[in-house]
Amino acid sequence: MSEEGDNISEMDSERDLEGGTEMGLLDDVVYSENYLPSYRSAGGTVPKVEQAEFDHNPDSLFFNDGKRRIDFVLVYEDESKKDFDKKNTFQRRKRRREYFESSLMDMGMELEATRSVVDEKILFVKVHMPWEVLCTYAEILHIKLPIQANDLASKASPFNCFTKYFYPSEDVIATETEFFTAPFEKNRLEYFIIKDQDEFFTPAMRSRMAYYILCRASYEERGAVKKFGINKLLDGGVYKAAYPLHDGRFNIKSQDEGCPNERYLLYTEWAHPKSFYKMQPLDLIRKYYGEKIAIYFAWLGFYTVMLTLAAIVGLCCFIFGYRTRETSTWSKEVCDPEIGGKIIMCPRCDRLCPYWRLNITCETSKDLCIFDNYGTLVFAVFMAIWVTLFLELWKRYQARLEYEWDTVEFLEQEEQPRPEYEAKCLYQRTNPVTGAEEKVPYTACGKCVRVSCGIGTVLFWIFLIVASVVGVIVYRLAVFFVFSRRLREDIKGLEPLKEYVTPQMATTVTASIISVVIIMILNNLYEKVAVWITDFELPRTRTDYENSLTLKMFLFQFVNYYSSCFYVAFFKGKVVGYPGEPVYWMGLYRNEECDPGGCLIELTTQLSVIMGGKAIWNNIQEVLLPWLKNLISRHCNKVKSEKIIPRWEQDYQLQPLGKLGLFYEYLEMVIQFGFVTLFVASFPLAPLLALVNNLLEIRVDAWKLTTQFRRIVPEKAQDIGAWQPILQGVAILAVATNAAIIAFTSDMIPRLVYYWSFSVSPYTENSSHTMTGYINNTLSIFNISDFSDDSMPRDEVIPYWFNTSTTCRYRDFRFPPGHPKQYDHNIYYWHVIAAKLAFIIVVEHIVYFTKFVLSYAIPDVPDNVKEQIKREKYLTQVLLHEANLKKVAKQVKPISDMIKCDFEGENLDMPV
């Protein structure tokens, strides 16, 4: 800090000690030039902020004069009410706030301060943008405004007679007139449809422009170091909150003439539970919250509608499996006392596990038939086509919304650089598009270093998750052995629990708890790291920033959420050896085998628990947490019933949405999309669960936004950003994962190979293809005398009925003992492997070809939208041409008048 600055601080402290300085808003204080914004003169006087008392109108959206609309509200705590020992900190905050407010007023903003009704220490600074300022920043932000009514009427849908009952009534939410629009320009006002200056710019536009200024207003500048932006002041505690106002209460219609009651309409027609069957009023959502919120709900609604078809087909597949579970030949053989009851299976672990009869898995085998049947194969192929249709039809719907919401060329024309980016622009470069010189914050080498750091950080954290998953697997293997040896001895006194607390159950529960704790810790840590590394990369625009952060977070969450499912589907029970020579991890821990019913039923169980539990927990959390926080806030700020609380203070008591905004909402839905598509071959009910969850999710999110959160700053968005390529990547991966699940996790391919190749001569005596004998054919024989000393079951765990048996069976395709190639893989095994690989190659090629054809056949932009875009561009060009002609005519007119006068004078001087 400079010497002069230190002197100022000392003088302030001395005056505070003497009690000679009032720390209110109305003092005219003269500061050093070092503290003032760069555009103020040295020794300038900080202008006063107008202060006014509350006018007792709780629904007012205007200054006390009733004319100037409130476009933004800043909230801070009066330092004069603070403890003396923190005066220096509070003085610094006060100085920064006053410089900031001075900057705003110098930029043309009008401010009015009002003290809180509830807490006299709190002050609210209301911000208003006059007409001239609005016009200036509307042109800077390239905001599109109406120039002519749309004369290309959209065609009415032939299904309107049915769908009209699912839309909000037009008497309640009127249909807005469609216009052709053009980027606003101050010098062409006469070409825009301006009925009323006060309503020409919507409240969402005004708030967006106000926030743009707030993010760029300076609060301190010293030499080459420039500090600016409301976000820094919020982080530093200079302001407690900054937000645009809701236009009224959500549950009571405002009687104020200047209140459009849009929040009330959104609550009654969108967020209220009674409206669960209605389509969303997207245009009103966009008008009130901005395009970024509206595009999220448009995508979520479209995804939910598309899930309806997938849910119906999945439910039919489930019903088919349920009806055939009792008639399945292989499940009958497992349950038959003469077949499954006489097949003795080998122990599943070393020393401590007993022999067991196959028919104890009877119910599990029947349950497996529900999900492992030919209908599942058809459903998996259907879902691969469904996901392609979903993405292609969404592109078309998104293109229509882009046009209707004026975001077609938003990323190229309108989006401004982030203030954090602008502040670091130190290097010169030539713009490759315009050829003009411009400033950038880094060189090409510097950008490469920043991006490399980001990639390296993400890969490190992904490897950290993989390491944690491997650690949990090793824990399961080690603890299962310990629990098998000691658990039953340790719980001898707990006889009622002894039956349920098995080694396998105890291992699963403790491993799950450890996994959850690790996931939560890594998730919280990684979020901070991802934000920090994205800030370090310094993306140019807000969209670039969010896309970079989204990709980092999703890669981490993908591994975090899906690693256990991939392990069960593709690794567990695949490399276990055989009873006489099991495979060990690190030479110590015997590899995990699948449950007796197979890994597919375990994957199905895991998916159903994860999807159901996650959906229930998320919805409870999303409803309860904001509601409890607001309840506590209202209780702490409880006032006498006769006091009237103004609109800005009612909104202050609500919760802020958070810096990441809708990121976690998108993440939740995309993770769900992954469960619906990546593993649908093992759980056909996944789309139905997702549909039920989404119907609730839409209303819960709507309820949160309209009732529990402050109004967020409206933002432009052309599409769903980086989530679009992520969805496409998941869709491509889903084809491979479902083909692999059917091939390697389910028993469908071994059954088909047996039916077509091994159920007839020369392998059996059957004359026709049949599934009879499948179970016996897929279980290999092991001689118990071939057990090693480390694997031989102890005498105390051998059941009484096993005394005379010399062999046991296990799931694999190997030669029996006594064969020249005993315990080597037999020909059935190689037939199955070849069939699995062929199945994957054929199915993938067919599905990918179908996806390619559909993608090519369905255009991304509807023809009528293309026509409207061309029409709008034509009208804009005509507007610009006419404006230029008028400008030229205006400039040429004085010259032509002068020439005309000279010519007439010469004619008068000529003799007749």
VODRENKOL-227299 format. One record per residue (C-alpha): x, y, z. Coordinates in steps of 0.001 Angstrom, whole numbers, padded with zeros to 6 digits, always signed. Example, Ala and Ser with C-alpha at 12.3 -4.5 7.8 and 13.67 -1.06 7.14 Angstrom:
2
+012300-004500+007800;+013670-001060+007140;
END
This chain:
912
+000000+000000+000000;+001273+003462-000829;+002349+005913+001859;-000495+008233+001000;-002938+005349+001324;-001553+004537+004772;-002022+008142+005807;-005614+008021+004686;-006204+004878+006755;-004617+006496+009815;-006696+009652+009384;-009850+007541+009098;-008914+005614+012234;-008202+008795+014167;-011475+010367+013168;-013299+007172+014146;-011641+007257+017540;-012607+010889+018047;-016142+010169+016944;-015982+012989+014419;-016887+010954+011280;-020305+009522+010636;-019980+006279+008602;-023330+006674+006861;-023994+006827+003145;-024468+010565+002938;-020998+011872+003812;-019027+013817+001183;-015560+012356+001680;-012542+013318-000444;-010123+010506-001233;-006687+010156-002750;-006405+009673-006523;-004957+006165-005940;-008290+005005-004559;-010507+006423-007288;-011484+004748-010559;-009279+005620-013479;-011901+007824-015094;-012234+010128-012046;-010102+013200-011523;-007574+013440-008730;-009048+014472-005414;-012554+013848-006694;-015563+013780-004401;-017496+010551-004130;-021105+011348-005073;-023810+010609-002577;-026210+007685-002889;-029776+008827-002600;-031379+007493+000575;-035108+006990+001032;-037503+005480+003525;-039645+002486+002664;-042981+003656+001215;-044941+000744+002814;-045893-000787-000528;-044774-004428-000219;-045248-005236-003907;-043545-002158-005342;-040887-002765-007996;-039933+000913-008256;-037996+003608-006472;-039958+005755-004060;-040978+008064-006900;-042972+005178-008420;-041453+005770-011866;-037926+004328-011901;-037971+000514-012071;-035639-001461-009799;-033341-003474-012073;-031008-004877-009412;-030554-004882-005634;-027300-004782-003653;-027296-005676+000049;-024672-004763+002647;-024278-004420+006389;-023730-000961+007884;-020192-000827+009326;-021129+001769+011928;-023009-000958+013792;-019967-003234+013996;-017486-003945+016798;-014646-001470+017228;-011820-004019+017029;-012609-004704+013373;-012890-001099+012228;-009919-001300+009823;-011462-004178+007890;-014828-002463+007795;-013274+000810+006672;-011631-000950+003744;-014941-002545+002783;-016706+000811+003092;-014170+002514+000851;-014442-000173-001805;-018225-000089-001716;-018335+003692-002065;-015876+003616-004987;-017947+000887-006588;-021197+002796-006212;-019459+005914-007489;-018350+003948-010558;-021908+002798-011159;-023250+006336-011006;-020502+007553-013323;-021596+004858-015789;-025126+006303-015746;-026809+004056-013172;-029178+005559-010611;-029065+004318-007010;-031383+004595-004024;-030619+003171-000566;-033238+001974+001928;-032674+000585+005414;-034056-002838+006326;-037398-003138+008080;-036272-006313+009867;-032651-005510+010773;-031516-001886+010953;-027891-002913+010252;-028842-004079+006743;-029154-001624+003859;-030514-002261+000371;-029139-000319-002589;-031642-000326-005455;-030215+000064-008955;-032052+001632-011904;-030935+001894-015538;-032243+004980-017384;-033347+004770-021018;-030081+006068-022459;-028023+003545-020500;-030344+000729-021557;-029992+001684-025212;-026199+001899-024931;-025739-001529-023374;-028440-003178-025500;-026286-002241-028481;-023090-003438-026776;-024673-006800-025945;-026294-007113-029415;-029701-007732-027855;-032232-008613-030544;-035502-006677-030497;-038629-006745-032711;-038639-004960-036071;-041702-006513-037717;-044452-009009-036966;-043697-012519-038184;-045646-012982-041428;-044672-016653-041773;-047342-018230-039642;-046386-021580-038121;-048585-024508-039083;-050979-025804-036477;-050399-029360-035349;-053109-031883-036343;-053011-033163-032747;-053931-029790-031212;-057437-030987-030432;-055894-033500-028018;-052780-031702-026797;-054545-028430-025946;-055746-029975-022682;-052127-030457-021586;-051093-026834-022113;-051770-023869-019801;-054919-021990-020772;-054369-019050-023126;-056735-017043-020932;-054190-017362-018126;-050910-017241-020063;-051537-015386-023309;-049706-016454-026446;-047126-013834-027356;-046999-012278-030806;-044092-013533-032894;-041745-010937-034373;-038771-010827-036658;-035909-009327-034681;-032600-007565-035301;-029675-006511-033079;-030506-003213-031414;-028834+000014-032585;-029400+003417-031001;-029238+005361-034241;-031983+003235-035814;-034644+003470-033132;-037358+004289-035650;-037087+000800-037175;-037879-001024-033914;-041401-001539-032623;-041437+000663-029512;-044901+001035-028013;-043711+002052-024553;-040147+002875-023554;-040710+001474-020055;-041761-001931-021434;-039586-002093-024555;-036821-003844-022646;-038177-006741-020567;-037207-007003-016874;-034977-009986-017765;-033112-007900-020359;-032742-004993-017924;-031369-007264-015198;-028939-008859-017625;-027604-005465-018712;-027410-004282-015093;-025389-007357-014147;-023070-006767-017115;-022282-003297-015744;-021954-004539-012153;-019377-007108-013284;-017256-004399-014905;-017541-001474-012508;-014237-000699-010763;-013846-000555-007004;-010078-000060-006746;-007212+000745-009071;-003568+001260-008251;-001099+001628-011020;-001405-001308-013402;-003509-003345-010961;-007218-002978-011607;-009857-004497-009365;-013467-004602-010442;-016657-006646-010426;-019510-007362-008037;-018453-011011-007659;-015163-010044-006010;-017001-007731-003637;-019440-010500-002717;-016569-012906-002055;-014819-010279+000084;-017868-009527+002206;-018260-005952+000945;-021784-006866-000142;-023851-009654+001332;-025980-010280-001747;-026774-009008-005243;-029867-010105-007168;-032696-008965-009443;-036166-008799-007938;-038996-011261-008253;-042026-009438-009613;-044237-010417-006682;-045196-013171-004289;-045562-016639-005756;-048837-017570-004054;-050693-014240-003975;-051491-012161-007024;-050160-008640-006736;-052581-005745-007076;-049831-003325-008078;-050402-001945-011579;-046729-002259-012545;-046513-005931-011557;-046963-008464-014407;-047450-011329-011887;-045283-013653-013958;-043914-015400-010861;-047465-016078-009687;-048406-017485-013101;-045303-019699-013166;-046160-021097-009757;-049829-021809-010450;-049415-023114-014021;-045992-024759-013784;-044576-025374-010306;-047759-026299-008429;-048319-030066-007994;-051789-029777-009525;-050145-028861-012858;-048057-032051-013057;-049814-033181-016257;-049402-029862-018084;-046725-029003-020611;-044285-026340-019490;-044861-022656-020397;-041383-022355-021912;-041872-018891-023394;-042875-017491-020021;-039966-019287-018327;-037605-017774-020883;-039136-014319-020468;-038830-014448-016669;-035604-016414-016052;-033760-016073-019360;-032779-018504-022089;-030297-020484-020010;-032913-021676-017513;-035529-022138-020222;-033293-024315-022407;-032629-026612-019430;-036337-027127-018779;-036994-027493-022514;-034373-030257-022683;-035620-031939-019506;-039221-031847-020744;-038261-033224-024167;-036162-035973-022567;-039089-036903-020311;-041540-037086-023216;-039139-039298-025181;-038692-041537-022129;-042390-042386-022293;-041915-044605-025349;-038793-046249-023904;-040585-046859-020588;-043540-048537-022327;-041304-050869-024363;-039142-051628-021300;-042216-052410-019215;-043493-054772-021928;-040088-056491-021952;-040226-056852-018153;-043759-058284-018261;-042687-060754-020945;-039781-061911-018780;-041968-062155-015681;-044597-064263-017460;-041973-066685-018813;-039973-067101-015599;-041924-070193-014574;-041745-071823-018009;-038035-071385-018613;-036349-074753-019201;-033079-073879-017463;-034780-072438-014368;-036945-075562-014174;-033815-077716-014208;-032227-075629-011453;-035340-075946-009277;-035965-079630-010008;-034969-081725-006922;-033909-084527-009265;-031579-082276-011261;-030613-079129-009385;-031144-080839-006030;-028576-083510-006860;-025917-081206-008354;-023338-080362-005671;-021451-077117-006278;-017859-076441-005238;-017040-073971-002399;-016734-070310-003442;-013798-069463-001195;-010805-071172+000379;-011112-073374+003493;-014124-071697+005091;-016882-072001+002482;-019060-075154+002333;-020309-077236-000569;-023854-076334-001666;-026663-077707-003797;-027591-075889-007005;-031324-075778-006242;-030812-073275-003426;-030514-070699-006266;-033984-071580-007572;-035604-068201-006881;-032553-066330-008088;-032642-068332-011296;-036295-067422-011834;-035558-063760-011159;-032706-063901-013661;-035148-065107-016335;-037060-061839-015978;-034076-059837-017204;-032012-062390-019141;-034258-063329-022060;-034592-062689-025765;-036833-059706-025133;-033884-057997-023469;-031859-058319-026661;-034662-056706-028669;-034981-053953-026078;-031243-053225-026114;-031320-052778-029903;-034458-050644-029585;-032767-048391-027006;-029779-047878-029313;-032176-046614-031991;-034213-044666-029426;-031211-042732-028173;-030331-041752-031752;-033877-040542-032373;-033825-038646-029095;-030619-036777-029925;-031588-036022-033543;-035107-034868-032699;-033709-032760-029857;-031404-031007-032310;-034442-030101-034427;-036414-028897-031421;-033402-026964-030150;-032981-025297-033564;-036586-024121-033393;-036072-022728-029898;-032850-021001-031006;-034774-019138-033659;-037802-018317-031519;-035598-017126-028650;-033169-015138-030838;-030045-017134-030013;-029203-018461-033496;-025963-016464-033757;-025535-015710-030084;-022109-017317-029601;-020646-015606-032676;-022163-012137-032273;-023537-011413-028837;-021491-013166-026156;-019028-010826-024494;-015686-011790-022877;-015713-012533-019177;-014508-009621-016989;-011849-011912-015481;-010552-012520-019015;-010567-008833-019910;-008646-007905-016763;-005707-010178-017715;-005368-009050-021352;-001711-007989-021588;-000440-009441-024895;-001079-008197-028423;-002147-010462-031285;-003784-010131-034685;-007381-011314-034786;-007519-014084-037417;-011060-013046-038447;-010958-009243-038531;-007204-008739-038963;-007298-006070-036262;-004951-005912-033293;-006443-007143-030024;-005278-007961-026528;-005248-011479-025083;-004237-012720-021599;-001673-015283-022769;+000584-016262-025630;+000115-019468-027646;+002719-021182-025462;+001056-019905-022294;-002330-021221-023428;-000769-024626-024151;+000719-024735-020641;-002643-023840-019052;-004569-026465-021025;-001908-029117-020316;-002149-028409-016591;-005901-028865-016794;-005673-032172-018655;-002992-033468-016296;-005049-032552-013235;-008174-034281-014528;-006257-037449-015418;-004605-037489-011989;-007978-037352-010232;-009451-040010-012500;-006545-042323-011699;-007117-041495-008031;-010716-042731-008311;-009611-045881-010111;-007058-046449-007338;-009773-046036-004714;-012002-048545-006544;-009138-051045-006700;-008515-050423-003013;-012135-051189-002167;-011973-054396-004241;-008843-055514-002372;-010597-054634+000884;-013575-056836-000104;-011316-059780-000902;-009303-059447+002286;-012191-058773+004658;-014347-061553+003222;-011675-064048+004272;-011417-062499+007763;-015190-062398+008252;-015526-065987+007019;-013073-067104+009693;-014095-064999+012707;-017495-063376+012222;-019651-066258+013377;-017506-066714+016468;-017665-062996+017292;-021489-062817+017147;-022284-066017+019070;-024179-063979+021644;-026402-062360+019004;-028417-065403+018012;-031287-063478+016274;-028770-061682+014030;-026523-064647+013375;-028693-065853+010487;-028585-062491+008695;-025074-061218+009445;-023219-063389+006968;-019606-062813+005868;-020746-061825+002380;-023352-059367+003708;-020928-057809+006193;-018285-057426+003483;-020740-055795+001065;-022123-053359+003647;-018747-052214+004975;-017297-051917+001455;-020316-049868+000353;-019923-047501+003297;-016236-047028+002542;-017048-046429-001154;-019646-043788-000280;-017258-041984+002066;-014468-042016-000533;-016820-040798-003269;-018106-037921-001110;-014610-036822-000045;-013180-036988-003573;-016253-035285-004994;-015979-032296-002637;-012245-031963-003166;-012406-032339-006918;-015122-029700-007318;-012801-027089-005808;-009863-028315-007900;-011948-028282-011104;-013102-024705-010489;-009543-023607-009686;-007994-025205-012773;-010753-023777-015007;-010113-020321-013548;-006416-020864-014275;-007151-021773-017915;-008927-018387-018235;-011594-019182-020871;-012707-016164-022895;-016492-016297-022545;-018935-017573-019966;-019973-020371-022334;-016349-021448-022831;-015865-021421-019046;-018931-023563-018371;-018114-026017-021160;-014572-026491-019844;-015793-026973-016266;-018579-029312-017415;-016200-031604-019267;-013820-031807-016285;-016586-032513-013806;-018357-035079-015982;-015212-037108-016667;-014644-037303-012924;-018282-038078-012099;-018460-040660-014902;-015693-042685-013301;-017077-041973-009838;-020617-043186-010540;-020114-045909-013139;-016887-047597-012016;-018654-050058-009703;-021202-050953-012417;-018452-051519-014982;-016609-053698-012475;-019642-055911-011827;-020592-056059-015521;-017225-056741-017123;-014640-057773-014534;-016197-059522-011555;-016166-063303-011883;-014468-063252-015296;-010965-064368-014268;-011392-066767-011331;-009648-069929-012550;-011158-073199-011305;-011425-074778-007818;-008072-076555-007980;-006219-073490-009243;-008037-070261-008338;-006715-066838-009373;-005375-064594-006592;-004917-060819-006450;-001308-059997-005639;-000870-063632-004692;-002919-063136-001505;-006612-062626-002145;-008784-065016-004124;-010614-063233-006926;-014323-062543-006431;-016851-064830-008055;-020323-063819-009170;-023354-064599-007068;-024782-068096-007628;-027414-066600-009943;-024777-064896-012087;-023368-061384-012345;-026288-060078-014424;-028738-060315-011536;-026166-058617-009316;-025773-055799-011870;-029564-055487-012090;-029857-055258-008311;-027100-052672-008103;-028629-050502-010839;-032107-050614-009301;-030763-049671-005865;-028531-046890-007237;-031199-045375-009495;-034013-045659-006969;-031979-044547-003983;-030290-041720-005853;-033598-040393-007177;-035302-040497-003771;-032346-038914-001973;-031873-036156-004558;-035533-035161-004553;-035738-035156-000760;-032540-033114-000587;-033692-030655-003237;-036999-030083-001469;-036009-030189+002190;-032736-028270+002281;-033923-024992+000664;-037205-025176+002577;-035458-025697+005941;-032937-022910+005254;-035713-020469+004395;-037734-021597+007413;-034758-020939+009709;-034113-017598+008008;-037722-016505+008496;-037628-017613+012128;-034383-015723+012822;-035697-012579+011109;-039137-012759+012632;-040795-009341+012954;-044027-008062+014408;-047019-009009+012317;-047980-005379+011714;-044717-004605+009933;-044825-004583+006144;-041762-006109+004446;-040777-004710+001044;-040281-006852-002047;-036473-006576-002005;-036293-007717+001613;-038633-010648+001026;-036310-011807-001755;-033231-011328+000449;-034627-013925+002868;-034652-016525+000064;-031677-018726-000854;-029146-017922-003621;-028974-020490-006413;-025194-020958-006180;-022255-020199-008431;-022519-023383-010486;-026175-022674-011214;-027819-025523-013105;-024662-027614-013343;-025740-030194-010766;-029234-030386-012283;-027730-031210-015678;-025229-033589-014091;-027978-035474-012267;-029966-035935-015484;-026964-036893-017641;-025824-039466-015057;-029364-040832-015135;-029233-040840-018950;-026101-042963-018644;-027854-045494-016407;-030807-045604-018817;-028635-046238-021885;-025327-047808-020815;-026734-050725-018790;-030299-051004-020046;-029682-054573-021251;-029533-055650-017612;-032437-053531-016331;-035338-052854-018750;-037230-050937-016049;-034567-048196-015975;-036480-045935-018428;-039659-046308-016365;-037876-045344-013150;-036261-042411-014965;-039662-041295-016323;-041277-041303-012891;-038291-039473-011425;-038297-036827-014183;-042002-036093-013863;-041273-035289-010230;-037935-033604-011004;-039490-031016-013341;-041983-029868-010718;-039450-029980-007881;-036980-027844-009831;-039760-025459-010837;-040972-025235-007239;-037456-024501-006002;-036869-021720-008504;-040203-019984-008015;-040598-020312-004235;-037287-020997-002494;-034590-019166-004464;-033928-015558-005297;-034491-014622-008887;-031340-015505-010769;-029630-013225-013248;-031071-014030-016708;-028444-015370-019088;-028396-016097-022791;-027719-019645-023976;-027836-021026-027503;-027980-024696-026519;-027234-027049-023645;-023519-026482-024163;-020977-029212-023512;-023724-031579-022372;-024712-032159-026028;-021429-033851-027101;-021367-035667-023758;-024804-037154-024493;-023642-038146-027956;-020550-039809-026496;-022671-041731-023954;-025009-042839-026761;-022105-044210-028807;-020613-045964-025778;-024027-047423-024883;-024078-049576-028020;-020773-051206-027054;-021643-051657-023361;-025044-053251-024015;-023620-055583-026643;-020860-056561-024197;-023354-057080-021341;-025459-059433-023474;-022378-061216-024727;-020227-061527-021596;-022444-060868-018552;-025690-062618-019473;-026069-066298-020358;-027862-065634-023647;-024962-066524-025956;-024069-069805-024138;-027751-070796-024307;-027930-070036-028038;-024711-071964-028694;-026042-074954-026758;-029430-074819-028485;-028078-074643-032037;-024838-076673-031726;-024572-078849-028627;-028164-079975-027936;-028137-082405-030864;-025915-085166-032229;-023015-085819-031904;-022940-084111-028507;-026270-085507-027231;-028762-088153-028233;-031503-085592-028952;-032818-085588-032501;-034071-081987-032401;-032822-078743-030941;-033796-078333-027287;-032744-076557-024090;-033098-079738-022039;-029781-080637-020421;-028409-077084-020654;-027616-076775-016936;-025696-080051-016769;-023801-079130-019950;-022620-075751-018632;-021304-077032-015291;-017850-078602-015272;-016783-081435-012936;-014024-081158-010333;-012497-083970-008275;-012273-082856-004649;-009016-084785-004240;-007439-082178-006541;-007989-079373-004024;-004766-077821-002789;-004117-077694+000950;-004882-073954+000938;-008260-074429-000774;-009565-077700+000761;-012693-076968+002900;-012345-077597+006607;-014119-080579+008080;-016398-078401+010238;-017881-076590+007213;-018559-079744+005148;-022333-080507+005265;-023510-083879+006511;-024994-084891+003133;-021605-084620+001374;-019898-087532+003121;-019811-089928+000159;-019337-087453-002688;-016050-087337-004566;-016773-084541-007077;-018365-081117-007202;-019463-078847-010057;-018523-075279-010989;-019558-072740-013666;-017126-073056-016579;-016487-075014-019792;-013564-077333-018974;-012644-080978-019527;-013480-083327-016590;-010881-085019-014373;-009281-088046-015997;-009364-086483-019452;-005968-086061-021185;-006602-082263-021065;-008322-082204-017704;-009370-078783-016472;-008397-077148-019787;-011076-075253-021709;-013142-077534-023929;-014573-076965-027404;-017830-075556-025987;-015813-072717-024429;-014208-071758-027750;-017541-071952-029550;-019023-069582-026947;-016116-067131-027172;-016345-067065-030970;-020109-066565-030802;-019741-063713-028287;-017201-061863-030414;-019260-062407-033565;-022385-061177-031766;-020671-057973-030631;-019260-057233-034101;-022532-057927-035939;-024794-056084-033480;-022498-053064-033246;-022225-052735-037031;-025974-053081-037550;-026816-050585-034814;-024127-048064-035780;-025226-048254-039419;-028838-047673-038359;-027767-044726-036201;-025824-043247-039120;-028798-043586-041492;-031154-041957-038985;-028706-039129-038320;-028361-038487-042038;-032089-038774-042776;-033237-036392-040020;-032102-032792-040712;-030906-030830-037699;-032952-027730-038611;-036604-027959-039785;-037311-026478-043216;-039809-023906-041929;-037268-022676-039384;-034692-022268-042165;-037220-020187-044098;-037923-017959-041121;-034198-017445-040468;-033665-016439-044106;-036671-014122-043958;-035350-012439-040823;-031889-011967-042337;-033465-010462-045454;-035512-007993-043418;-032437-007035-041400;-030482-006380-044606;-033349-004279-045977;-033438-002322-042729;-029705-001649-042874;-029882-000748-046583;-032727+001716-046061;-030981+003238-043062;-027789+003719-045075;-029732+005243-047965;-031431+007696-045627;-028106+008541-044032;-026507+009194-047423;-029547+011170-048575;-029387+013258-045410;-025692+013991-045991;-026121+014719-049712;-029234+016901-049349;-027375+020105-048212;-024931+019740-051105;-027703+019189-053644;-029637+022181-052245;-026521+024325-052533;-025915+023215-056138;-029553+023849-056919;-029394+027365-055463;-026224+028138-057391;-027779+026855-060582;-030929+028948-060076;-028792+032036-059318;-026841+031596-062505;-030076+031320-064466;-031316+034597-062954;-028097+036405-063844;-028251+035299-067466;-029710+037963-069877;-033053+037129-071359;
END
